[in-house]
Amino acid sequence: MVNELGWFYIGGMTVLFFFWAYGIVSFLLDLKNKFIPKGRQYLRGRRRIKEKERREKEREEREEQLY
């Protein structure tokens, strides 16, 4: 049989488990909704910049060949 201190311990561990689980779920949702989209956006931007630089370089090379 559980005495008062045991009930207090069980209740405290239940509350701590709730906040621990809430923290993990919140972190995973932040990853899904904030960090992963920002990372994808960053990579898309880097690819666009590289592609633009490549096209600009090709354009300059063609101009040099014309003159």
C-alpha positions in Angstrom: 0.0 0.0 0.0 1.3 3.5 -0.9 1.6 6.1 1.8 1.3 9.9 1.4 4.9 10.4 0.5 4.5 7.7 -2.2 1.4 9.4 -3.7 3.3 12.7 -3.7 6.2 11.0 -5.5 4.0 9.4 -8.1 2.1 12.7 -8.7 5.3 14.6 -9.0 6.8 12.2 -11.5 3.6 12.3 -13.5 3.7 16.1 -13.7 7.4 16.0 -14.6 6.8 13.3 -17.3 4.0 15.5 -18.8 6.4 18.5 -19.2 9.2 16.3 -20.5 6.9 14.8 -23.1 5.4 18.2 -24.0 9.0 19.6 -24.5 9.9 16.8 -26.9 6.7 17.2 -28.9 7.1 20.9 -29.0 10.7 20.6 -30.2 9.7 18.1 -33.0 6.9 20.5 -34.1 9.4 23.4 -34.2 11.7 21.3 -36.3 8.9 20.4 -38.7 7.3 23.9 -39.0 10.3 26.3 -38.5 13.8 24.9 -38.9 13.3 22.5 -41.8 11.5 25.0 -44.0 14.1 27.7 -43.2 16.9 25.3 -44.1 15.2 24.4 -47.4 14.6 28.1 -48.2 18.3 28.8 -47.5 19.5 26.0 -49.8 17.1 27.1 -52.6 18.5 30.6 -52.3 22.1 29.3 -52.5 21.3 27.3 -55.6 19.7 30.3 -57.2 22.7 32.5 -56.5 25.1 29.9 -57.9 23.0 29.4 -61.0 22.8 33.2 -61.6 26.6 33.5 -61.2 27.1 30.6 -63.7 24.7 32.2 -66.2 26.4 35.6 -65.8 29.9 34.0 -66.3 28.7 32.3 -69.5 27.2 35.5 -70.8 30.5 37.3 -70.2 32.4 34.6 -71.9 30.1 34.9 -75.0 30.5 38.6 -75.0 34.3 38.3 -74.9 34.2 35.8 -77.8 32.1 38.3 -79.9 34.6 41.1 -79.5 
